[in-house]
Amino acid sequence: MADVEQRCREEYGIPAAALMEQAGLRTAEVARLLLPRAVRRVVVLAGKGNNGGDGLVAARHLAGEAVVRVLLLAPPAEFGGEPARHLKALLDRRVRVDEAGALAAPDLAEALRDADLIVDAIFGTGFRGPARGLAARAIEAANGSGTPILAVDLPSGTDALSGRADPPCIHAAATVAMALPKVGTVQYPAAAHLGRLYVADIGVPPSLVRDAPIPTEMATAHWVDRALPRRPADSHKGRFGHVAILAGARGYAGAPVLAARGAIRAGAGLVTVGLPASLATVPAGSLPEAMTRPLPENAAGTLGEEAYDAAVDLIAASDAAAVGPGLTTHPDVVGLVRRVLPRVERPVVLDADGLNAVAGDARRLRDVPGPLVITPHPGEMARLLGREIQEVQDDRLGTAREAARLVGGVAVLKGARTVVAAPEGRACIIPSGNAAMATGGTGDVLTGVVAALLGMGLPPFDAAVCGAYLHGLAGDLAARGELGLLAHEVADEIPRALARVRAGGGDDAYTAVP
């Protein structure tokens, strides 16, 4: 955004003052949506930077229709440039302006508690936490007031780049982002502070946004609708791909069934599950739509070296493959996976124990000749890259990009706000999904969904983004609260999720402010 704003000035002659005026105006418009119709009292917490300037403009626009009080987080003498000009305009209009630092703690708390809305304009995109001193006290008082908070551009205390949210951070009821959402705020833990996200047009020429080298996107229903092909009326199963799934072991018979169910619900024309021979009747009994290929197994009930030729033939006869769900980490499985992968010329999704078979040796996956998508959860990603889970979670975007580069394929880092990354650095954040999906088997369903889309001919990045978005939206449609969601219920909602996307709906994470 800093680059875009600079280009606004240099190439289009749009001064920073005009962008700040629009930002404050749009903040006031969102504030009106949140305010009650009766007596309306607004407190604006304003820092001395440009974010504070946006808040001061909003205060001016609201002053004629609400009782507005501005609390400055720095002495007036420290305000410069445009923020200083807008502060003077408020004083000229006799809007009440006080220094927050001059208020005793009980008086600050009372001022915030008595408001109908707090506008948080303390810190902007340049902030790197944690908040200290007066700012920290104001944030804590605002959070403890019980008054709804509207954050300007991002909740103060959160990091616009990384998504860090070192306490204290504003817990906003809503956030109005200027021109574009900030990448850090749509990732956890910062996303938990965001509230409802509004994105405001502040007059940035669309061509600047369109042409900017922005490497990170957020998936929307419109994005998915455009990427997914439509089925012609004269369709038949041979046109939508044959998916081969190499999965399962004794005690893990459900994983291949769930992957197959995800693939079928996502529209695969045919699905064949290759699994230990002793489990061959399991898919037929619970998912008769899937075909099975019994493969040689060892005494432990897992696939092993004896299954090599049959596994290679099964994948070669398919349009796309999925390898990993429920295979276990038995040494025979590890040996089989490592031998099979260099022979896979079809697009392949590698998940679960398929990834565990190459833990600590991610570069080995460069030997896979076909298009590759990996779908690790944070623990599998940590094992793959040889690091701690917390390191993965502290930088999910960077970790997904690094993994994609190392393996030479698309990486899908699962979890809250799943990240899809391509080897060249392009990444997409998935806004759909919910906490009820944190249960065994949902990842197997995603594996099948992505494999189905690969089998239909989608490029790996598009297949991963569309699959992850539909999977998350299906989970949203199936959830009945925080608990009790079953993985097969997520699979069964995939068709309705697609129908929602086709109808122009979905689970988009923000509302546009014209």
C-alpha positions, -999 to +999 in steps of 0.1 A: +000+000+000+029+023+007+041+018-029+006+022-043+001+055-024+034+068-037+024+060-072-009+078-066+011+109-059+037+106-086+017+092-115-018+105-110-012+136-089-034+124-061-020+139-029-018+121+004-042+146+018-069+134-006-064+098+003-066+106+040-098+126+035-114+097+018-101+072+044-117+093+072-149+097+052-152+060+046-145+053+083-174+076+092-197+057+068-189+024+085-193+040+119-228+050+109-236+014+102-226+005+137-241+033+157-275+031+173-303+054+160-308+071+194-283+094+210-250+086+195-217+092+213-184+085+196-149+085+211-120+086+187-086+073+200-061+091+177-024+085+174-001+111+160+006+092+127-015+089+095-038+064+110-046+090+137-052+115+109-078+091+093-095+090+127-095+128+130-111+131+096-137+106+106-144+126+138-150+158+117-175+140+095-194+125+124-194+157+145-225+171+130-246+140+138-231+125+169-215+137+201-178+133+193-149+133+217-113+129+206-087+114+229-051+121+217-025+095+223+003+121+221+005+158+229-009+181+201+026+195+195+037+161+183+012+160+155+026+171+122+016+173+085-019+163+076-028+149+111-019+183+125-041+201+100-071+179+107-066+183+145-067+221+140-099+218+119-116+199+148-105+225+174-118+252+151-152+234+151-151+232+188-151+194+188-140+182+222-104+172+221-085+159+252-051+143+258-056+107+270-024+110+290-039+137+311-068+116+322-067+095+353-074+058+347-109+059+360-118+089+339-104+073+307-124+041+315-155+061+321-151+081+288-148+049+268-176+031+287-201+059+282-196+059+244-218+041+218-188+035+196-150+038+199-130+045+168-095+030+171-070+051+152-040+046+174-016+026+152-014+020+115+004-004+091+039+007+102+034-005+138+055-034+151+045-044+186+039-048+213+021-016+224+037+001+254+029+029+277-001+052+272-011+033+240-012+000+258-033+015+286-057+030+261-061-003+243-067-022+275-093+004+286-111+003+253-112-035+253-126-035+289-152-008+282-178-031+267-183-005+239-181-017+203-148-007+186-143+002+149-106-001+139-092+021+112-072-001+087-063-027+113-068-032+151-041-014+170-015-037+183-017-062+154+010-064+128+000-057+092+028-078+078+031-109+099-003-113+116+013-112+150-009-100+178+013-094+209-009-082+237-025-058+242-044-055+209-077-039+201-106-064+199-126-048+172-163-053+163-154-042+128-124-030+109-124-008+078-093-014+056-083+012+032-082+001-005-071-035+003-071-058+033-037-059+050-021-094+047-013-097+084-048-089+095-064-118+076-042-143+092-043-156+128-038-146+155-045-110+142-076-121+124-092-129+157-091-092+165-106-080+133-143-083+137-163-078+105-139-066+078-150-037+055-128-027+026-131+009+015-125+026-018-104+056-010-099+068-046-069+047-056-071+042-094-080+005-101-052+002-126-026+008-098-040-020-077-044-043-108-008-037-119+009-037-085+032-067-078+010-081-050+020-117-044-007-126-019-044-129-027-075-139-007-098-164-023-134-153-029-164-171-043-160-151-075-124-163-079-135-199-075-164-195-098-142-182-126-116-209-121-139-240-121-152-252-154-189-257-160-203-290-169-220-291-203-254-307-206-240-337-225-214-346-199-204-382-191-181-397-164-152-401-189-148-363-192-142-356-155-111-376-146-102-409-131-086-405-096-064-431-081-060-431-043-031-449-027-040-451+010-050-471+041-036-497+065-049-520+091-066-497+117-068-468+093-094-480+069-115-448+071-089-425+056-090-439+020-129-439+022-130-403+032-105-393+005-126-412-021-157-396-008-142-361-011-131-369-047-165-382-057-184-353-041-161-329-059-171-343-092-145-369-102-158-391-129-142-423-115-123-431-083-102-462-076-088-468-042-056-489-040-053-503-005-041-534+014-059-565+002-074-573+036-093-539+035-106-542+000-142-547+011-143-516+033-149-490+006-174-513-011-194-515+021-194-478+030-189-461-004-201-483-032-195-455-058-157-461-054-138-489-071-111-508-052-077-523-062-065-548-036-027-545-032-002-568-016+004-561+021+028-571+048+022-589+081+015-555+098-014-549+074+004-520+055+015-517+019+051-525+012+076-531-016+055-560-030+028-534-040+052-513-061+043-526-096+006-526-089+007-491-074+027-476-103+002-492-128-028-479-109-015-444-109-004-446-145-039-455-155-055-425-138-058-388-146-047-377-111-036-394-079-036-390-042-010-407-020-008-408+017-040-409+038-038-437+065-007-454+050+012-452+084+049-447+087+058-483+087+093-487+071+078-508+043+054-479+035+083-454+036+102-475+011+072-479-012+064-442-013+100-432-020+101-457-049+067-448-063+070-410-063+097-407-090+074-428-113+043-406-109+038-386-141+002-378-134-008-348-112-006-360-076-017-348-042+007-359-014-007-359+021-004-373+055+019-404+056+029-397+020+046-366+033+059-383+065+077-407+042+100-379+031+101-360+064+133-339+067+140-344+030+117-321+012+140-317-019+134-354-027+100-343-039+116-325-068+121-360-083+083-363-088+079-358-126+042-349-126+025-318-112+026-319-074+004-306-046+013-312-010-013-307+017+004-308+051-011-297+084+014-277+106+028-309+123+035-326+089+049-293+075+073-291+106+084-327+100+089-321+063+110-290+068+128-302+099+116-275+123+093-269+152+055-265+148+055-231+164+080-219+138+056-230+111+027-212+128+046-180+134+051-175+097+025-195+078+028-175+046+066-177+046+066-213+055+042-223+027+062-203+002+094-220+013+079-254+011+065-248-024+099-236-036+118-266-020+095-293-034+089-275-068+051-278-064+021-262-048+020-263-010-013-262+010-006-254+046-038-264+063-053-248+094-072-217+103-069-195+072-053-222+050-024-209+028-019-221-007+015-212-022+032-218-056+070-222-062+073-187-078+060-171-046+023-165-054+001-173-025-036-173-016-052-172+018-084-192+022-111-174+043-136-203+046-137-229+073-143-231+110-131-246+143-155-275+141-135-288+112-106-295+136-114-332+137-099-364+122-106-371+086-113-336+073-078-334+058-084-367+040-115-352+024-095-322+012-070-345-004-097-362-024-113-329-034-080-315-047-072-347-066-106-346-083-100-311-095-066-320-108-082-349-126-105-325-143-075-307-157-072-277-134-037-263-129-023-273-096-025-238-080-062-233-091-071-269-080-056-263-046-073-229-041-106-240-053-104-273-034-095-256-001-121-229-005-149-254-013-138-277+015-139-248+040-173-236+028-186-271+029-175-272+065-193-239+072-225-253+057-222-286+076-212-272+110-238-270+138-217-251+163-182-256+175-183-294+180-196-326+166-188-322+129-180-354+111-155-355+082-179-373+059-204-345+065-179-320+051-175-342+020-213-344+015-217-306+016-192-301-013-219-300-040-240-275-020-208-254-015-203-253-052-239-244-058-235-215-034-205-203-053-222-206-086-252-186-072-228-157-063-226-165-026-199-181-006-180-172+025-162-140+015-143-125+044-151-088+038-178-063+028-170-036+002-176+000+012-183+019-021 
